[in-house]
Amino acid sequence: MKKILLLTVGALLVIGLIGAGTFAISRDVEAGTGEDEPAFNFTELVISPTKVAIGQNVTISLIVTNVGDWASSFGVILRIDGVIEATKKVTLDGDASEGVTFTISKDVAGTYSVSVGHLTGSFKVKESLSTTPTGVIIGIIAAVVVVVLVFFLVRRKALAGK
């Protein structure tokens, strides 16, 4: 009975392979599950811009590489301050790479830490971003004060001469 079962399974396997032609084996793997995680490598984390106003978009991108030999699907998890913000499923052949991009915005001012796998970074959200440097504003105010003082001194001298 055991021999018949083994022969039947073997025959079905051979028939299945012949009928299928070429085939690929794929497994779903999620980040943080342990054993299969090292088959994927994360590199080139870019956070842009690193300073934004409330509600402005921040783009977070990286390269994911399947360093294994098999095609696999992988859940790339973006964490902001340790909390899952977004997940993207990436399917890669063995030895293949792909860029992954997340776009997020925050409604509260503060500094936010970013992590994707072992890669980390941060960005700041401010109440509002001044596009004019503080030194330029101070210079303009000083110039206006000087012009006003000169105007009053000239006018005072002109009135004193009458």
MARBA-653262 format. One line per field, with one value per atom (N, C-alpha, C): residue number from 1; residue in one letter; atom name; x negated, y, z. Coordinates in steps of 0.05 Angstrom, whole numbers, padded with zeros to 5 digits. Each point is the difference from the previous one (the first is absolute). Layout:
<drengus>
pagu: (NUM,...)
zalo: (a,...)
lumlum: (CA,...)
px: (X,...)
py: (Y,...)
pz: (Z,...)
</drengus>
This chain:
<drengus>
pagu: (1,1,1,2,2,2,3,3,3,4,4,4,5,5,5,6,6,6,7,7,7,8,8,8,9,9,9,10,10,10,11,11,11,12,12,12,13,13,13,14,14,14,15,15,15,16,16,16,17,17,17,18,18,18,19,19,19,20,20,20,21,21,21,22,22,22,23,23,23,24,24,24,25,25,25,26,26,26,27,27,27,28,28,28,29,29,29,30,30,30,31,31,31,32,32,32,33,33,33,34,34,34,35,35,35,36,36,36,37,37,37,38,38,38,39,39,39,40,40,40,41,41,41,42,42,42,43,43,43,44,44,44,45,45,45,46,46,46,47,47,47,48,48,48,49,49,49,50,50,50,51,51,51,52,52,52,53,53,53,54,54,54,55,55,55,56,56,56,57,57,57,58,58,58,59,59,59,60,60,60,61,61,61,62,62,62,63,63,63,64,64,64,65,65,65,66,66,66,67,67,67,68,68,68,69,69,69,70,70,70,71,71,71,72,72,72,73,73,73,74,74,74,75,75,75,76,76,76,77,77,77,78,78,78,79,79,79,80,80,80,81,81,81,82,82,82,83,83,83,84,84,84,85,85,85,86,86,86,87,87,87,88,88,88,89,89,89,90,90,90,91,91,91,92,92,92,93,93,93,94,94,94,95,95,95,96,96,96,97,97,97,98,98,98,99,99,99,100,100,100,101,101,101,102,102,102,103,103,103,104,104,104,105,105,105,106,106,106,107,107,107,108,108,108,109,109,109,110,110,110,111,111,111,112,112,112,113,113,113,114,114,114,115,115,115,116,116,116,117,117,117,118,118,118,119,119,119,120,120,120,121,121,121,122,122,122,123,123,123,124,124,124,125,125,125,126,126,126,127,127,127,128,128,128,129,129,129,130,130,130,131,131,131,132,132,132,133,133,133,134,134,134,135,135,135,136,136,136,137,137,137,138,138,138,139,139,139,140,140,140,141,141,141,142,142,142,143,143,143,144,144,144,145,145,145,146,146,146,147,147,147,148,148,148,149,149,149,150,150,150,151,151,151,152,152,152,153,153,153,154,154,154,155,155,155,156,156,156,157,157,157,158,158,158,159,159,159,160,160,160,161,161,161,162,162,162)
zalo: (m,m,m,k,k,k,k,k,k,i,i,i,l,l,l,l,l,l,l,l,l,t,t,t,v,v,v,g,g,g,a,a,a,l,l,l,l,l,l,v,v,v,i,i,i,g,g,g,l,l,l,i,i,i,g,g,g,a,a,a,g,g,g,t,t,t,f,f,f,a,a,a,i,i,i,s,s,s,r,r,r,d,d,d,v,v,v,e,e,e,a,a,a,g,g,g,t,t,t,g,g,g,e,e,e,d,d,d,e,e,e,p,p,p,a,a,a,f,f,f,n,n,n,f,f,f,t,t,t,e,e,e,l,l,l,v,v,v,i,i,i,s,s,s,p,p,p,t,t,t,k,k,k,v,v,v,a,a,a,i,i,i,g,g,g,q,q,q,n,n,n,v,v,v,t,t,t,i,i,i,s,s,s,l,l,l,i,i,i,v,v,v,t,t,t,n,n,n,v,v,v,g,g,g,d,d,d,w,w,w,a,a,a,s,s,s,s,s,s,f,f,f,g,g,g,v,v,v,i,i,i,l,l,l,r,r,r,i,i,i,d,d,d,g,g,g,v,v,v,i,i,i,e,e,e,a,a,a,t,t,t,k,k,k,k,k,k,v,v,v,t,t,t,l,l,l,d,d,d,g,g,g,d,d,d,a,a,a,s,s,s,e,e,e,g,g,g,v,v,v,t,t,t,f,f,f,t,t,t,i,i,i,s,s,s,k,k,k,d,d,d,v,v,v,a,a,a,g,g,g,t,t,t,y,y,y,s,s,s,v,v,v,s,s,s,v,v,v,g,g,g,h,h,h,l,l,l,t,t,t,g,g,g,s,s,s,f,f,f,k,k,k,v,v,v,k,k,k,e,e,e,s,s,s,l,l,l,s,s,s,t,t,t,t,t,t,p,p,p,t,t,t,g,g,g,v,v,v,i,i,i,i,i,i,g,g,g,i,i,i,i,i,i,a,a,a,a,a,a,v,v,v,v,v,v,v,v,v,v,v,v,v,v,v,l,l,l,v,v,v,f,f,f,f,f,f,l,l,l,v,v,v,r,r,r,r,r,r,k,k,k,a,a,a,l,l,l,a,a,a,g,g,g,k,k,k)
lumlum: (N,CA,C,N,CA,C,N,CA,C,N,CA,C,N,CA,C,N,CA,C,N,CA,C,N,CA,C,N,CA,C,N,CA,C,N,CA,C,N,CA,C,N,CA,C,N,CA,C,N,CA,C,N,CA,C,N,CA,C,N,CA,C,N,CA,C,N,CA,C,N,CA,C,N,CA,C,N,CA,C,N,CA,C,N,CA,C,N,CA,C,N,CA,C,N,CA,C,N,CA,C,N,CA,C,N,CA,C,N,CA,C,N,CA,C,N,CA,C,N,CA,C,N,CA,C,N,CA,C,N,CA,C,N,CA,C,N,CA,C,N,CA,C,N,CA,C,N,CA,C,N,CA,C,N,CA,C,N,CA,C,N,CA,C,N,CA,C,N,CA,C,N,CA,C,N,CA,C,N,CA,C,N,CA,C,N,CA,C,N,CA,C,N,CA,C,N,CA,C,N,CA,C,N,CA,C,N,CA,C,N,CA,C,N,CA,C,N,CA,C,N,CA,C,N,CA,C,N,CA,C,N,CA,C,N,CA,C,N,CA,C,N,CA,C,N,CA,C,N,CA,C,N,CA,C,N,CA,C,N,CA,C,N,CA,C,N,CA,C,N,CA,C,N,CA,C,N,CA,C,N,CA,C,N,CA,C,N,CA,C,N,CA,C,N,CA,C,N,CA,C,N,CA,C,N,CA,C,N,CA,C,N,CA,C,N,CA,C,N,CA,C,N,CA,C,N,CA,C,N,CA,C,N,CA,C,N,CA,C,N,CA,C,N,CA,C,N,CA,C,N,CA,C,N,CA,C,N,CA,C,N,CA,C,N,CA,C,N,CA,C,N,CA,C,N,CA,C,N,CA,C,N,CA,C,N,CA,C,N,CA,C,N,CA,C,N,CA,C,N,CA,C,N,CA,C,N,CA,C,N,CA,C,N,CA,C,N,CA,C,N,CA,C,N,CA,C,N,CA,C,N,CA,C,N,CA,C,N,CA,C,N,CA,C,N,CA,C,N,CA,C,N,CA,C,N,CA,C,N,CA,C,N,CA,C,N,CA,C,N,CA,C,N,CA,C,N,CA,C,N,CA,C,N,CA,C,N,CA,C,N,CA,C,N,CA,C,N,CA,C,N,CA,C,N,CA,C,N,CA,C,N,CA,C,N,CA,C,N,CA,C,N,CA,C,N,CA,C,N,CA,C,N,CA,C,N,CA,C,N,CA,C,N,CA,C,N,CA,C,N,CA,C,N,CA,C,N,CA,C,N,CA,C,N,CA,C)
px: (-00016,00016,-00017,-00022,-00018,-00014,-00007,-00013,00019,00025,00020,00004,00002,00004,-00024,-00024,-00024,-00001,00006,00000,00021,00023,00022,-00008,-00011,-00009,-00022,-00019,-00022,00010,00019,00011,00015,00016,00014,-00019,-00022,-00020,-00013,-00007,-00012,00020,00024,00021,00005,00000,00005,-00023,-00025,-00023,-00001,00006,00000,00022,00024,00022,-00003,-00014,-00003,-00022,-00019,-00022,-00018,-00002,-00017,00018,-00012,00015,-00018,00013,-00015,00011,-00017,00009,-00001,00022,00000,00012,-00011,00010,00005,00021,00004,-00016,-00015,-00016,00005,00005,00005,-00024,-00006,-00023,00005,-00021,00002,00008,00003,00008,-00023,-00025,-00023,-00016,00004,-00017,-00005,00021,-00003,-00008,00000,-00006,-00027,-00022,-00025,-00002,00020,00000,00005,00008,00005,-00018,-00011,-00018,00011,-00001,00009,-00024,-00001,-00022,00011,-00017,00005,00026,00004,00023,-00004,00021,00000,00026,-00003,00024,-00002,00021,-00001,00027,00002,-00020,-00001,-00021,-00002,00012,00009,00015,00024,00023,00025,00019,00019,00021,00022,00017,00023,00015,00006,00016,-00015,-00025,-00016,-00010,-00003,-00008,-00030,-00006,-00028,-00002,-00020,-00004,-00023,00006,-00019,-00005,-00024,-00006,-00024,-00001,-00022,-00001,-00022,-00003,00003,00016,00004,-00012,-00017,-00013,00006,00009,00003,-00027,-00014,-00026,00001,00024,00004,00001,00003,00001,00029,00020,00027,00016,00019,00019,00016,00003,00015,00015,00022,00015,-00008,-00001,-00010,00016,00009,00014,-00020,-00005,-00018,00016,-00009,00015,-00014,00015,-00010,00010,-00018,00008,-00008,00019,-00005,00003,-00021,-00001,00007,-00009,00005,00027,00018,00027,00002,00013,00003,00016,-00012,00013,00011,-00015,00008,-00015,00011,-00012,00003,-00020,00001,-00010,00015,-00008,-00017,-00024,-00018,-00005,00002,-00007,-00024,-00021,-00026,-00010,-00011,-00015,-00025,-00013,-00025,-00021,-00016,-00021,00011,00025,00012,00004,00000,00004,00022,00012,00022,00001,00006,00004,00028,00002,00025,00003,00023,00004,00026,-00002,00023,00003,00024,00005,00019,-00009,00017,00000,00019,00000,00009,-00007,00007,00014,00020,00016,-00009,-00021,-00010,-00029,-00008,-00029,-00016,-00025,-00018,-00021,-00017,-00020,00009,00000,00010,-00023,-00002,-00020,00012,-00016,00008,-00017,00013,-00015,00013,-00017,00009,-00022,00008,-00019,-00022,-00025,-00022,-00008,00012,-00006,00016,-00013,00014,-00007,00018,-00004,00021,00002,00021,00006,00023,00007,00015,00000,00013,00024,00021,00024,00002,00001,00002,00028,00007,00026,00002,-00021,-00002,-00030,-00005,-00028,-00003,-00020,-00006,-00018,00008,-00018,-00020,00005,-00019,-00018,-00026,-00018,00003,-00004,00003,-00019,-00024,-00019,00010,00014,00011,00022,00017,00021,-00011,-00020,-00013,-00013,-00013,-00012,00020,00023,00021,00011,00005,00009,-00020,-00026,-00020,-00002,00003,-00001,00024,00023,00024,-00004,-00010,-00005,-00020,-00021,-00020,00012,00016,00013,00019,00015,00019,-00016,-00021,-00016,-00013,-00011,-00012,00022,00023,00022,00007,00003,00007,-00023,-00025,-00022,-00002,00004,-00001,00023,00023,00024,-00004,-00010,-00004,-00020,-00022,-00020,00012,00017,00013,00019,00015,00019,-00015,-00023,-00016,-00013,-00005,-00012,00019,00026,00020,00003)
py: (-00024,00024,00025,00000,00022,00006,-00022,00003,00013,-00009,00011,00029,00008,00028,00017,-00010,00015,00002,-00022,00001,00019,00001,00018,00029,00006,00028,00007,-00018,00006,00004,-00016,00003,00026,00008,00025,00024,-00002,00021,00003,-00022,00000,00011,-00009,00009,00030,00008,00029,00017,-00009,00015,00001,-00023,-00001,00018,-00002,00016,00030,00007,00028,00014,-00014,00013,00013,00026,00014,00009,00003,00008,00015,00015,00015,-00006,-00001,-00004,00027,00008,00025,-00003,00015,-00001,00028,00004,00026,00001,00022,00003,00028,00003,00027,00008,00026,00010,-00006,-00007,-00004,-00028,-00018,-00027,-00018,00010,-00015,-00014,-00026,-00017,00008,00009,00007,00029,00016,00028,00007,-00015,00007,-00004,-00012,-00004,00027,00020,00027,00020,00018,00020,00027,00019,00027,00019,00017,00020,00026,00021,00026,00014,00001,00015,00030,00012,00028,00012,00021,00014,00029,00008,00026,00013,00025,00016,-00009,00009,-00008,00021,00023,00020,00009,-00003,00008,00014,00014,00012,-00021,00005,-00018,-00005,-00025,-00007,-00004,00008,-00004,-00029,-00009,-00028,-00004,-00023,-00010,-00026,-00002,-00024,-00016,-00026,-00018,-00022,-00003,-00021,-00016,-00024,-00018,-00021,-00015,-00022,-00027,-00018,-00026,-00020,-00018,-00021,-00027,-00018,-00028,-00014,-00005,-00012,-00030,-00011,-00029,-00009,-00026,-00012,-00003,00002,-00005,00027,00000,00023,00000,00023,00003,00026,00000,00024,00009,00026,00010,00024,00002,00023,00020,00022,00021,00018,00002,00014,00026,00022,00027,00005,00006,00007,00029,00015,00027,00000,00008,-00001,-00028,-00021,-00027,-00012,00016,-00009,-00004,-00022,-00005,00022,00014,00022,-00010,-00018,-00010,-00025,-00016,-00025,-00002,-00009,-00005,-00028,-00015,-00027,00001,-00012,00000,-00029,-00007,-00027,00002,-00015,00002,-00028,-00003,-00024,-00001,-00023,-00002,00019,00012,00019,00025,00007,00024,00022,00025,00023,00018,00015,00018,00024,00023,00023,00000,00008,00002,00028,00013,00027,00002,00014,00007,00030,00010,00029,00004,00016,00004,00029,00008,00027,-00002,00020,00000,00026,-00001,00023,00012,-00011,00010,00006,00024,00008,-00019,-00005,-00017,-00013,-00015,-00016,-00029,-00011,-00027,-00019,-00023,-00020,-00019,-00007,-00017,-00026,-00023,-00025,-00018,-00012,-00020,-00022,-00023,-00021,00011,-00002,00010,00029,00012,00027,00020,00021,00021,00028,00018,00028,00016,00026,00017,00024,00012,00025,00017,00027,00019,00013,00002,00015,00024,00024,00025,00013,00018,00014,00013,00015,00011,00004,-00002,00004,00027,00015,00026,-00003,00011,-00002,00023,00020,00023,-00004,00001,-00003,00023,-00006,00020,00023,-00004,00022,00019,-00009,00018,00017,-00011,00015,00022,-00007,00019,00023,-00007,00020,00019,-00010,00017,00019,-00010,00017,00021,-00007,00020,00022,-00008,00019,00019,-00010,00017,00020,-00009,00018,00022,-00007,00020,00020,-00009,00018,00019,-00010,00017,00021,-00008,00018,00022,-00008,00020,00019,-00010,00018,00020,-00008,00019,00019,-00009,00018,00022,-00008,00019,00019,-00010,00017,00019,-00009,00017,00022,-00006,00019,00021,-00010,00018,00019,-00010,00017,00020,-00008,00017,00023,-00004,00020,00021,-00003,00020,00022)
pz: (00000,00000,00000,00016,00001,-00027,-00014,-00026,-00020,00000,-00018,00005,00025,00007,-00009,00004,-00008,-00031,-00014,-00029,-00011,00013,-00009,00004,00024,00005,-00019,-00005,-00019,-00028,-00009,-00027,-00002,00020,-00001,-00001,00015,00000,-00027,-00013,-00027,-00020,00000,-00018,00003,00025,00006,-00011,00003,-00010,-00030,-00013,-00029,-00011,00012,-00010,00005,00021,00007,-00017,-00011,-00014,00020,-00001,00020,00023,00023,00023,00019,00017,00021,00027,00019,00028,00013,00013,00014,00028,00019,00027,00010,00015,00013,00025,00004,00023,00011,00025,00011,00018,-00002,00016,00029,00014,00029,00008,-00019,00007,00007,-00004,00010,-00021,-00003,-00015,-00029,-00014,-00028,-00005,00021,-00003,-00012,00006,-00012,-00030,-00012,-00029,-00014,00014,-00011,00013,-00017,00010,-00007,00019,-00004,-00001,-00020,-00002,-00010,00002,-00011,00009,00026,00011,-00005,-00013,-00005,00010,00017,00010,-00011,-00014,-00013,-00001,00008,00015,00029,00014,00028,00019,-00011,00015,-00016,00012,-00014,00019,-00012,00016,00005,00019,00006,-00026,-00005,-00024,-00025,-00001,-00025,-00002,-00025,-00005,00005,00011,00003,-00016,-00017,-00016,00013,00004,00012,-00020,-00009,-00021,00008,-00011,00005,-00022,00000,-00019,00015,-00010,00012,-00019,00010,-00017,00012,-00017,00007,-00004,00022,-00003,00000,00001,-00002,-00029,-00003,-00027,-00011,00017,-00008,-00002,-00017,-00001,00025,00012,00025,00001,00015,00005,00029,00004,00025,00008,00025,00010,00011,-00014,00009,00019,00025,00020,00007,-00003,00009,00028,00018,00027,00005,00012,00009,00030,00014,00030,00010,-00014,00009,-00007,-00012,-00006,-00030,-00009,-00028,-00013,-00019,-00015,-00027,-00013,-00026,-00007,-00018,-00009,-00030,-00013,-00029,-00006,-00015,-00008,-00025,00002,-00023,-00007,-00026,-00009,-00018,00008,-00014,-00007,-00024,-00007,00017,00001,00014,-00012,00017,-00008,-00014,00004,-00013,00021,-00010,00017,-00011,00018,-00008,00020,-00011,00017,00012,00025,00014,00011,-00005,00009,00016,00023,00016,00000,00000,00003,00024,00020,00023,00007,00017,00012,00028,00016,00029,00006,00019,00007,00027,00012,00025,-00002,00010,-00001,00018,-00008,00016,-00017,00012,-00014,00000,-00024,-00003,-00009,00014,-00008,-00020,-00020,-00022,00002,-00004,-00002,-00020,-00016,-00020,00003,00012,00005,00019,-00007,00016,-00006,-00021,-00007,00016,00009,00016,-00009,00006,-00006,00014,-00007,00014,-00018,00007,-00013,00021,-00005,00018,-00013,00016,-00009,00018,-00013,00015,-00005,00018,-00003,-00028,-00007,-00027,-00006,-00025,-00009,-00012,00011,-00011,-00024,-00023,-00023,-00001,00018,00001,00024,-00004,00023,00020,00025,00022,-00005,-00009,-00005,-00020,-00021,-00020,00012,00016,00013,00018,00016,00018,-00016,-00023,-00017,-00012,-00008,-00012,00022,00024,00021,00007,00001,00006,-00022,-00025,-00022,00001,00007,00002,00023,00023,00022,-00007,-00014,-00009,-00019,-00019,-00019,00014,00019,00015,00017,00013,00016,-00018,-00023,-00018,-00010,-00006,-00010,00022,00025,00021,00006,-00001,00005,-00022,-00025,-00023,00003,00006,00002,00023,00023,00023,-00006,-00015,-00007,-00019,-00019,-00019,00015,00019,00015,00018,00010,00018,-00016,-00026,-00017,-00009,00004,-00009,00018)
</drengus>
